[in-house]
Amino acid sequence: MLKAILLAGVLTLGITAPASAAPDWPAVDRALGRPGTEQAGGVHRYGFPRSDLKVTLDGVAIKPALALGSWAAFQPMGDEAMVM
């Protein structure tokens, strides 16, 4: 998980482009090993679901994809990008 966050931070430097050029999202997709999802406002979001957890609450199994993963989202900001 920490690797993914650090990689996302490094990628913010890699997707900076002139204000008139669109970010190269396919390159970011390849670097993260998964496709991103376009969100409102030009935000590009990447989900990182967990598959290593076995969580049970009151005898009910909780699927990791429901609420146990994390994500990183990139938004172009002029000639740079912000990661959230």
N, C-alpha and C positions, 0 to 999 in steps of 0.2 A: 504494500500500500504506500509506504513511504517512497519507494522507487517511483511509483506512478506520479505522486505529487511533485517530486523533484524533477522528473522528466517533463511534466506539464509546465513547471516554471522555466525550465530551459527552453522549451518549445516556444514560449512567449517571445523569446529573443529571435527564434528562427522564423516566425511568421510575420515579422515586421516587414512592411513594404511601403512604397510611396502611397500617399493618400489616395491617389487615383486608381491604384491596383487593388484587386480583391485578394484576400489571404488565400494561400495555397492549401485548402483544407485536405485534399487528397494526400499531400505530403505529411500532414499531421496525422491523418488516419493511418498511414503506413507506419509512422514512428510509434504510435500508440498500439498498433496491432488490432484495431477495431474501428468501425465507422462511427462518425459522430452524427448527431441529430441537429438539424437546423431549428432553432427556436426563434421566437419573436424578437425583434430588435437586432437581428444580425448575430445573435449569440449561437455559438457552435458548442454543443454539450456532448460529453463522453461519460458513459456510465461504467462503473467498475463493480459488477456484482460479486458477491462472495460465494464460493462453492465449498469452502472448507469448514463451514459452521453447521452444527446440528443443534438448533435451539428449540426448546419446548417451553411453553407457558401454560400452566394449569392443564397439562396433559395434551395440549394441542401443539403440533409441530408447526413452526413458523418457517416458511420458505425464505431462504436468504435473499431472493430477488425482491421480496416485498418491502423490506425496510432495513436491511442489514448491509447494504453496499454503500459505495461512495460515488462521487462524480467530480468532474472538473469541467468548467465552461469557459470558453474564450470569447471575448468580444473585441472587435477592432476598435481602436481608439486613436484616430488620426493615422499616423504612420507607425504605430505600435499596437500591441494587443494586451488586454488585461485578462488575467486568469482568475476565476472565482472558485 
